[in-house]
Amino acid sequence: MPFLNVNGTRLYYEDTGGSGEPLVFSHGLLWNCRMFDKQVAALKDRYRCIAYDHRGQGQSDVWKVDTVDMETVYADAVGLIEQLGAGPCHFAGLSMGGFVGMRMAVQRPDLLRSLILLETSADPEPEQNVPRYKALNFTARWFGLRLVADRVMRIMFGRTFLEDPARSEERAEWRRRLMGNRRDIWRAVNGVIRRRGVYEELSRIKTPTLVLVGAEDVATVPAKAERIHAAIAGSKLVKLPRGGHTSSVEEPELMNAALVSFLEEVSSTPRQVG
């Protein structure tokens, strides 16, 4: 299996190779690179698709720390892109992956061809969410994710996906994947709960940016995407008519169409540096 030693840990990654422009996928909390399987399948013939697992999630290693903070996760992404010779790349980050992408666009724009922000937020975790998320994390740490799986599924997925009888097997599979998380996932959860906001820095982003959100997202509601869009000059906002916090899984056709349209537009425009 492919691993890279980055910043003192091992990161798991998958790279389709090829001569196309690099497209890096950065996943959301509690999942791994598998959440982008349908995007990679649709785009691998045109782009060099790279998907990886964040430190402390999926198959990547983690230091034995209380919190896997966002600045470390961001530094890991930088190291991965540099070691793979993948910059400048198109960077697609969903939720937690979006936290990484925004930091990169502010601090290392030289590594980016474009920025794709999927169902994410530029703000700290809302204060009203923190006690509930801490309680869920405590339960998951000491008693396992099985006890909180149903509540987490309602946060991660939208109404349409959760209620469609035809997708019961797909829901069951993603519930199994959720419960199959490593027991030390709590370290990564702490990093998301305790993250600092970057909203005040967004005006510095000059990289071509797509902001996408599903209409049924309850974790980072559409207003969060609108707020990011308003702060990044020249960004494009796409609101999917369906989809919750995991639209790459829930509505892959809608997401893929939006990605293709944006990527084709960016790729046809000469890159401006500086």
C-alpha positions as CSV (number, residue, x, y, z in Angstrom):
1,M,0.0,0.0,0.0
2,P,1.3,3.5,-0.8
3,F,2.4,5.6,2.2
4,L,4.5,8.7,2.5
5,N,6.5,9.8,5.5
6,V,5.4,13.4,6.1
7,N,6.1,15.5,9.1
8,G,7.0,12.6,11.3
9,T,4.0,10.4,10.4
10,R,2.9,8.1,7.6
11,L,0.1,9.2,5.3
12,Y,-1.8,6.8,3.2
13,Y,-2.6,8.0,-0.3
14,E,-3.8,6.7,-3.7
15,D,-2.5,8.2,-7.0
16,T,-4.0,7.4,-10.4
17,G,-1.0,8.8,-12.2
18,G,-1.2,10.0,-15.7
19,S,-0.3,13.2,-17.5
20,G,-3.3,15.2,-16.5
21,E,-3.3,18.2,-14.1
22,P,-3.1,16.9,-10.5
23,L,-6.4,16.9,-8.6
24,V,-6.0,16.3,-4.9
25,F,-9.0,15.2,-2.7
26,S,-9.0,15.9,1.0
27,H,-11.8,14.2,3.0
28,G,-14.1,15.1,5.8
29,L,-14.0,14.1,9.5
30,L,-14.8,10.5,10.4
31,W,-14.2,9.3,6.8
32,N,-11.2,8.7,4.5
33,C,-10.3,8.8,0.8
34,R,-13.1,6.3,0.0
35,M,-15.6,9.2,0.1
36,F,-14.2,10.4,-3.2
37,D,-14.3,7.1,-5.1
38,K,-17.0,8.3,-7.5
39,Q,-15.3,11.5,-8.2
40,V,-12.0,9.8,-8.9
41,A,-13.7,7.2,-11.2
42,A,-15.3,10.1,-13.2
43,L,-12.2,12.3,-13.5
44,K,-9.2,10.0,-13.5
45,D,-9.1,9.9,-17.3
46,R,-8.6,13.6,-17.5
47,Y,-6.8,14.4,-14.3
48,R,-4.1,12.8,-12.1
49,C,-6.3,12.1,-9.1
50,I,-4.7,11.9,-5.7
51,A,-6.8,11.1,-2.6
52,Y,-5.3,10.6,0.9
53,D,-6.2,9.9,4.5
54,H,-5.6,12.6,7.1
55,R,-3.3,12.0,10.0
56,G,-5.2,9.9,12.6
57,Q,-7.9,8.8,10.1
58,G,-8.3,6.0,7.7
59,Q,-5.0,4.2,7.2
60,S,-2.7,7.1,8.1
61,D,-0.8,7.1,11.3
62,V,-1.1,9.6,14.2
63,W,1.0,10.8,17.0
64,K,-0.3,10.0,20.5
65,V,-1.6,13.5,21.1
66,D,-4.8,14.8,22.6
67,T,-5.6,16.9,19.5
68,V,-4.7,16.5,15.8
69,D,-4.8,20.3,15.2
70,M,-5.7,21.8,11.8
71,E,-2.4,23.5,11.4
72,T,-0.7,20.1,11.5
73,V,-3.2,18.6,9.1
74,Y,-2.6,21.5,6.7
75,A,1.2,21.0,7.0
76,D,0.7,17.4,6.1
77,A,-1.2,18.3,2.9
78,V,1.6,20.7,1.9
79,G,4.2,17.9,2.5
80,L,2.2,15.4,0.6
81,I,1.8,17.6,-2.5
82,E,5.4,18.6,-2.5
83,Q,6.7,15.1,-2.1
84,L,4.5,13.8,-4.9
85,G,5.5,16.7,-7.2
86,A,1.8,17.5,-7.5
87,G,1.9,21.3,-7.3
88,P,0.3,23.4,-8.6
89,C,-2.8,21.2,-8.2
90,H,-6.5,21.5,-8.1
91,F,-7.4,21.0,-4.4
92,A,-10.8,19.7,-3.5
93,G,-11.5,19.7,0.3
94,L,-14.8,18.5,1.9
95,S,-15.6,19.9,5.3
96,M,-12.4,19.2,7.3
97,G,-10.6,19.0,3.9
98,G,-11.9,22.5,3.2
99,F,-10.3,23.8,6.4
100,V,-7.0,22.5,4.9
101,G,-7.7,24.0,1.5
102,M,-8.4,27.5,2.8
103,R,-5.2,27.5,4.8
104,M,-3.3,26.4,1.8
105,A,-4.8,29.1,-0.5
106,V,-3.8,31.7,2.1
107,Q,-0.3,30.4,3.0
108,R,0.9,28.4,0.0
109,P,-1.0,29.6,-3.1
110,D,2.0,28.5,-5.2
111,L,0.8,24.9,-4.7
112,L,-2.6,25.6,-6.1
113,R,-4.1,25.7,-9.6
114,S,-7.6,26.0,-8.2
115,L,-9.5,25.6,-4.9
116,I,-12.7,23.6,-4.5
117,L,-14.4,24.0,-1.1
118,L,-17.1,21.4,-0.5
119,E,-19.6,21.7,2.4
120,T,-17.2,23.5,4.7
121,S,-16.9,26.6,6.9
122,A,-14.4,29.3,7.5
123,D,-15.5,29.9,11.1
124,P,-14.7,28.1,14.3
125,E,-17.1,25.4,15.4
126,P,-20.3,27.2,16.5
127,E,-20.5,27.5,20.3
128,Q,-23.9,25.8,20.4
129,N,-22.5,22.7,18.7
130,V,-19.5,22.2,20.9
131,P,-21.1,20.6,24.0
132,R,-23.1,18.2,21.8
133,Y,-20.0,17.2,19.7
134,K,-17.9,16.8,22.8
135,A,-20.5,14.5,24.3
136,L,-20.6,12.4,21.1
137,N,-16.8,12.3,21.0
138,F,-16.6,11.2,24.7
139,T,-19.1,8.4,24.0
140,A,-17.3,7.3,20.9
141,R,-13.9,7.3,22.6
142,W,-14.9,5.2,25.6
143,F,-17.8,3.1,24.4
144,G,-17.4,2.9,20.6
145,L,-19.1,4.6,17.7
146,R,-22.0,2.1,17.6
147,L,-23.8,4.1,20.4
148,V,-23.7,7.3,18.5
149,A,-23.9,6.1,14.9
150,D,-27.5,7.0,14.2
151,R,-27.0,10.5,15.5
152,V,-23.8,11.0,13.5
153,M,-25.5,9.7,10.3
154,R,-28.1,12.4,10.7
155,I,-25.4,15.0,10.8
156,M,-23.4,13.6,8.0
157,F,-26.1,12.8,5.4
158,G,-29.1,14.7,4.1
159,R,-32.8,13.9,4.3
160,T,-33.1,12.6,0.7
161,F,-30.3,10.1,1.1
162,L,-31.5,9.0,4.6
163,E,-35.1,8.4,3.6
164,D,-34.8,6.9,0.1
165,P,-35.9,3.2,0.4
166,A,-33.9,2.3,-2.8
167,R,-30.6,3.3,-1.0
168,S,-31.0,1.3,2.1
169,E,-28.0,-0.9,1.3
170,E,-25.8,2.1,0.5
171,R,-26.8,3.7,3.9
172,A,-26.0,0.5,5.7
173,E,-22.6,0.3,4.1
174,W,-21.7,3.8,5.1
175,R,-23.0,3.2,8.6
176,R,-20.7,0.2,8.8
177,R,-17.8,2.3,7.6
178,L,-18.6,4.9,10.3
179,M,-18.6,2.3,13.0
180,G,-15.5,0.8,11.6
181,N,-13.5,3.9,12.5
182,R,-10.3,3.4,14.6
183,R,-10.8,3.9,18.3
184,D,-8.4,6.8,18.4
185,I,-10.5,8.9,16.0
186,W,-11.3,11.1,18.9
187,R,-8.0,12.9,18.5
188,A,-9.0,14.1,15.0
189,V,-12.5,15.1,16.3
190,N,-10.9,17.3,18.9
191,G,-9.0,19.1,16.2
192,V,-12.2,20.0,14.4
193,I,-14.0,21.0,17.5
194,R,-11.1,23.2,18.6
195,R,-10.1,24.7,15.2
196,R,-9.5,28.4,14.8
197,G,-11.5,30.2,12.1
198,V,-9.9,31.7,9.0
199,Y,-12.7,33.9,7.8
200,E,-10.7,37.1,8.2
201,E,-8.0,35.7,5.9
202,L,-10.2,34.8,3.0
203,S,-9.9,38.1,1.3
204,R,-6.2,37.2,0.6
205,I,-7.2,34.2,-1.6
206,K,-6.6,34.9,-5.3
207,T,-6.8,31.3,-6.4
208,P,-9.8,30.4,-8.7
209,T,-12.3,29.0,-6.2
210,L,-15.5,26.9,-6.3
211,V,-17.7,26.8,-3.2
212,L,-20.2,24.0,-3.3
213,V,-22.9,23.0,-0.7
214,G,-25.9,20.7,-0.6
215,A,-29.3,22.2,0.2
216,E,-29.8,19.6,3.0
217,D,-26.5,20.1,4.8
218,V,-27.1,20.6,8.5
219,A,-23.5,20.4,9.7
220,T,-22.3,23.4,7.6
221,V,-25.5,25.0,6.4
222,P,-25.7,26.7,3.0
223,A,-25.3,30.1,4.7
224,K,-21.7,29.1,5.6
225,A,-21.0,28.6,1.9
226,E,-22.5,31.9,1.0
227,R,-20.4,33.6,3.6
228,I,-17.2,32.1,2.1
229,H,-18.3,32.9,-1.4
230,A,-18.9,36.6,-0.4
231,A,-15.4,36.8,1.1
232,I,-13.4,35.3,-1.8
233,A,-13.4,37.7,-4.7
234,G,-14.3,36.0,-8.0
235,S,-15.3,32.7,-6.5
236,K,-18.2,30.6,-7.9
237,L,-21.0,29.3,-5.7
238,V,-23.0,26.2,-6.5
239,K,-25.9,25.0,-4.4
240,L,-27.0,21.5,-5.1
241,P,-30.8,21.0,-4.9
242,R,-30.2,17.9,-2.8
243,G,-27.4,16.5,-0.6
244,G,-26.3,16.8,2.9
245,H,-22.8,17.0,4.4
246,T,-21.5,14.2,2.3
247,S,-22.7,15.0,-1.2
248,S,-19.7,13.3,-2.9
249,V,-21.5,10.1,-1.7
250,E,-25.1,11.2,-1.7
251,E,-25.3,13.1,-5.0
252,P,-22.2,12.1,-7.0
253,E,-23.7,13.0,-10.4
254,L,-24.6,16.5,-9.3
255,M,-21.2,17.1,-7.7
256,N,-19.3,15.6,-10.6
257,A,-21.1,17.8,-13.1
258,A,-20.2,20.9,-11.0
259,L,-16.6,19.8,-10.7
260,V,-16.2,19.1,-14.4
261,S,-17.7,22.5,-15.4
262,F,-15.4,24.4,-13.0
263,L,-12.3,22.4,-13.7
264,E,-12.7,22.9,-17.5
265,E,-13.1,26.6,-17.1
266,V,-10.0,26.9,-14.9
267,S,-7.9,24.7,-17.1
268,S,-8.7,26.8,-20.1
269,T,-7.5,29.9,-18.4
270,P,-3.8,30.7,-18.1
271,R,-2.6,30.5,-14.5
272,Q,-1.7,33.8,-12.9
273,V,1.1,33.7,-10.3
274,G,1.4,36.2,-7.5
